[in-house]
Amino acid sequence: MASSPVPSARHGELLEAAYRYALTHGLTDLSLRPLAAAIGSSPRVLLYLFESKDGLVRALLARARDEQLAVLDRLRDDHAGADLAEVLPRIWDWLSDPAHRELLALWLEAYARSLTDPNGAWAGFAHRTVDDWLALLAQFQPATARDTAAGAASRTAALALLRGGLLDLLATGDVTRVDAAIRLQLAHFKQR
């Protein structure tokens, strides 16, 4: 097996350009020729730098996860000291912001694809993202609840609510209806 090329400035530049392309066009029907033309490269260069189309997809998924982790870090930093009931509406505000639609649609595509193609380039993406979000939500729970079954159930319910609302919002674009439903359910977290 040939060794991987050492990441270079060109590798990083093309990864960022391909990521911007993926945000607009998605990954499911990704074809190297149109991608390469759009980002000022060639299929041969992409194959050299990423070893294969699956290698490129894996790199793009890692880039998307890096962005998701940066979002989670900002949420954690911006709301330090808040409890779960206080932070959930702020997380929903971020998820429902139209400025994040492309990123979240790409996340959803990768999430769904990792469920239907568990051994391909998408392998493990959904599981890792669930773990990432549950870890974030745990940090907003009291230490006494964090490691309990009830604490795990509470943050799992919160994540399910946020993800369900996000799926509906991405599918319908009905911000008013979905926002009202999510905020109605988020009120239950204040009563816990």
C-alpha positions as CSV (number, residue, x, y, z in Angstrom):
1,M,0.0,0.0,0.0
2,A,1.4,3.4,-1.0
3,S,1.9,5.9,1.8
4,S,-0.4,8.9,2.1
5,P,0.9,12.2,0.8
6,V,1.9,14.6,3.5
7,P,-0.8,17.2,3.9
8,S,0.3,20.4,2.2
9,A,-1.0,23.9,1.9
10,R,-2.6,22.9,-1.4
11,H,-4.3,19.9,0.4
12,G,-5.8,22.3,3.0
13,E,-6.8,24.8,0.3
14,L,-8.6,22.2,-1.8
15,L,-10.2,20.6,1.3
16,E,-11.7,24.0,2.2
17,A,-12.9,24.7,-1.3
18,A,-14.4,21.2,-1.6
19,Y,-16.1,21.7,1.8
20,R,-17.7,24.9,0.6
21,Y,-18.8,23.0,-2.5
22,A,-20.2,20.2,-0.4
23,L,-22.2,22.7,1.7
24,T,-24.0,23.9,-1.4
25,H,-24.2,20.6,-3.4
26,G,-24.1,17.9,-0.8
27,L,-22.1,14.7,-0.7
28,T,-24.4,11.9,-1.8
29,D,-24.0,12.4,-5.6
30,L,-20.5,13.8,-5.3
31,S,-18.6,13.4,-8.6
32,L,-14.9,14.3,-8.8
33,R,-15.0,15.9,-12.3
34,P,-17.6,18.6,-11.5
35,L,-16.1,19.1,-8.0
36,A,-12.6,19.5,-9.4
37,A,-13.7,22.0,-12.1
38,A,-15.6,24.0,-9.5
39,I,-12.7,24.3,-7.2
40,G,-9.9,24.8,-9.7
41,S,-8.3,21.4,-9.6
42,S,-8.4,18.1,-11.4
43,P,-9.7,14.7,-10.5
44,R,-6.1,13.4,-10.6
45,V,-4.9,15.9,-8.1
46,L,-7.9,15.2,-5.8
47,L,-7.2,11.5,-6.0
48,Y,-3.5,12.1,-5.3
49,L,-4.2,14.3,-2.3
50,F,-7.0,12.2,-0.8
51,E,-6.1,8.8,-2.2
52,S,-9.7,8.0,-3.4
53,K,-13.1,9.4,-3.6
54,D,-13.9,7.7,-0.2
55,G,-10.8,9.4,1.2
56,L,-12.1,12.8,0.1
57,V,-15.5,12.1,1.6
58,R,-13.9,11.0,4.8
59,A,-11.8,14.2,4.8
60,L,-15.0,16.3,4.1
61,L,-16.9,14.5,6.9
62,A,-13.9,15.2,9.3
63,R,-14.0,18.8,8.3
64,A,-17.8,19.0,8.9
65,R,-17.3,17.4,12.3
66,D,-14.5,19.9,13.1
67,E,-17.0,22.7,12.4
68,Q,-19.6,21.0,14.5
69,L,-17.2,20.6,17.4
70,A,-16.2,24.3,17.1
71,V,-19.9,25.1,17.4
72,L,-20.2,22.9,20.5
73,D,-17.2,24.6,22.0
74,R,-18.6,28.1,21.4
75,L,-22.0,27.0,22.9
76,R,-20.1,25.6,25.9
77,D,-18.0,28.8,26.3
78,D,-20.8,31.2,25.7
79,H,-23.1,29.6,28.3
80,A,-20.7,28.5,31.0
81,G,-22.5,28.2,34.3
82,A,-25.9,27.7,32.6
83,D,-28.0,24.7,33.3
84,L,-29.7,22.4,30.7
85,A,-33.0,24.3,30.9
86,E,-31.2,27.6,30.2
87,V,-29.0,26.4,27.4
88,L,-31.5,24.4,25.4
89,P,-33.3,27.5,24.0
90,R,-29.9,29.0,23.0
91,I,-29.0,25.8,21.2
92,W,-32.3,25.8,19.4
93,D,-31.8,29.4,18.4
94,W,-28.5,28.3,16.8
95,L,-30.0,25.3,15.1
96,S,-33.0,27.2,13.7
97,D,-30.9,30.1,12.5
98,P,-31.2,30.3,8.6
99,A,-27.5,31.2,8.4
100,H,-26.7,27.6,9.4
101,R,-29.0,25.8,7.0
102,E,-26.3,24.5,4.6
103,L,-24.1,23.2,7.4
104,L,-27.1,21.4,9.1
105,A,-28.3,20.0,5.8
106,L,-24.9,18.6,5.1
107,W,-24.8,17.2,8.7
108,L,-28.2,15.5,8.1
109,E,-27.1,14.0,4.8
110,A,-23.9,12.6,6.5
111,Y,-25.9,11.4,9.5
112,A,-28.5,9.6,7.4
113,R,-25.8,8.2,5.0
114,S,-23.8,6.8,7.9
115,L,-26.9,4.8,8.9
116,T,-27.4,3.3,5.4
117,D,-23.8,2.9,4.5
118,P,-22.2,1.8,7.8
119,N,-19.0,0.4,6.3
120,G,-18.2,3.1,3.8
121,A,-16.6,6.5,4.1
122,W,-19.6,7.6,6.2
123,A,-18.9,4.9,8.9
124,G,-19.5,6.0,12.4
125,F,-20.5,9.6,11.6
126,A,-23.9,9.4,13.2
127,H,-22.7,7.7,16.3
128,R,-19.9,10.2,16.9
129,T,-22.2,13.1,16.4
130,V,-24.6,11.7,19.0
131,D,-21.8,11.3,21.4
132,D,-20.5,14.8,20.8
133,W,-23.9,16.4,21.5
134,L,-24.6,14.2,24.5
135,A,-21.2,15.2,26.0
136,L,-22.1,18.9,25.5
137,L,-25.5,18.6,27.1
138,A,-24.0,16.6,30.0
139,Q,-21.8,19.6,30.8
140,F,-24.9,21.6,31.6
141,Q,-26.2,19.1,34.1
142,P,-25.3,19.1,37.8
143,A,-22.5,16.7,38.6
144,T,-24.8,14.8,40.8
145,A,-27.2,14.1,37.9
146,R,-24.6,13.7,35.1
147,D,-23.7,10.1,35.7
148,T,-27.1,8.8,36.5
149,A,-29.6,7.0,34.3
150,A,-32.0,9.9,34.8
151,G,-29.4,12.4,33.7
152,A,-28.6,10.4,30.6
153,A,-32.3,10.1,29.9
154,S,-32.9,13.8,30.3
155,R,-30.1,14.8,27.9
156,T,-31.1,12.1,25.5
157,A,-34.7,13.5,25.5
158,A,-33.3,17.0,25.0
159,L,-31.2,15.9,22.0
160,A,-34.1,13.9,20.5
161,L,-36.3,17.0,20.8
162,L,-33.7,19.3,19.2
163,R,-32.9,16.8,16.4
164,G,-36.6,16.1,15.7
165,G,-37.3,19.8,15.4
166,L,-34.3,20.3,13.2
167,L,-35.4,17.5,10.9
168,D,-38.9,19.0,10.6
169,L,-37.5,22.5,10.0
170,L,-35.1,21.4,7.3
171,A,-37.9,19.4,5.6
172,T,-40.6,22.0,5.7
173,G,-39.0,25.4,6.3
174,D,-41.9,26.2,8.6
175,V,-40.0,28.1,11.2
176,T,-43.1,29.5,13.1
177,R,-44.7,26.1,13.6
178,V,-41.6,24.2,14.5
179,D,-40.2,27.0,16.7
180,A,-43.5,27.1,18.7
181,A,-43.5,23.3,19.1
182,I,-39.9,23.2,20.3
183,R,-40.3,26.0,22.8
184,L,-43.4,24.4,24.2
185,Q,-41.5,21.2,24.9
186,L,-38.4,23.0,26.1
187,A,-40.6,24.5,28.9
188,H,-40.8,21.0,30.4
189,F,-37.0,21.0,31.1
190,K,-37.5,24.0,33.4
191,Q,-39.8,22.0,35.5
192,R,-37.3,19.2,36.1
